[in-house]
Amino acid sequence: MATATVGTARVRYDVEGSGSGPALLLVHGTGSGGAVVNWGQTVPRFTAGRTVVTLDLSGADRTVDDGGPLTVEALAAQVIAVIEDAGTGPVDLLGFSMGSPVSAAVAALRPDLVHRLVLVAGWAYTEGDEYLRNLFTLWQRLGEVDPAGFGRIVTMTGFSRGFLNSIGREGVEALVPNMPPTPGTLRHVALDLSVDIRALLPRITAPTLVVGCAQDATVPVENSRELHAAIVGSSYAEIDAGHVVFFEKEDEFVGTVTGFLGADVTAADLHVLVSA
């Protein structure tokens, strides 16, 4: 484990595997569990012949800062600092959920550090989507007054009905405590409510793949389709899964990402790489 300092934040990150090509940096979504909860199961699928970097953004348990409000730009600065500190740039950058607008901001602000970009279950603008605004407001209020209720709503919206039924009651009950409404998690939720990266999207020049989740009840798939439409030359893939796609359809998720990262194409060719 290494540390990059950005302002008051001491950002913890890990480097695994090795390879001669661009490193893959994975940016986690909402939740103070950070990289371990999101990527702990999936990282080994990417490390064969490749360096993989994971980091914990402010709000995650392993990264310490002043506890103030978070912004997309501040978290993007943390990702940039980790890329520079690790000496792995330019990287293939993958952001999931909250990590998607953060990663998009990195690609827009520091195109020299991003080789390829993958945005999974992401969105560009919360205030203009009444579903997102109300869901994140509900998360915020439940997190403050009903921690058990918070765990159940994030489980219900994080996974598809079919997946929840497939793992049964015992499996579902085991998922409920996975994202407790800690102060760090609620800082992330407050950030989710304020996301607006629309002005940054036209500045993205890296070859980009947007991955939508057809049964996503946290960030409905229309948001991914809109991201794809807003990023010139981007490619789009849609997986029939809920929000946490790398748990529900791990093989398809890994295959989609590695297929894109390994393809020898230019940005102008990406629209024919992956179809919905």
Secondary structure, DSSP 4 states (H G I P E B T S, - for coil): -EEEEETTEEEEEEEE---SS--EEEE--SSTTHHHHHHTTTHHHH-TTS-EEEE--TTSTT-B-------HHHHHHHHHHHHHHHT--SEEEEEETTHHHHHHHHHHH-GGGEEEEEEES--SBSTT-HHHHHHHHHHHHHHHH-HHHHHHHHHHHHS-HHHHHHHHHHHHHHHGGGS---HHHHHHHHHHHH-B-TTTGGG--S-EEEEEETT-SSS-HHHHHHHHHHSTT-EEEEESS-S-HHHHTHHHHHHHHHHHHH----GGGGGGT---
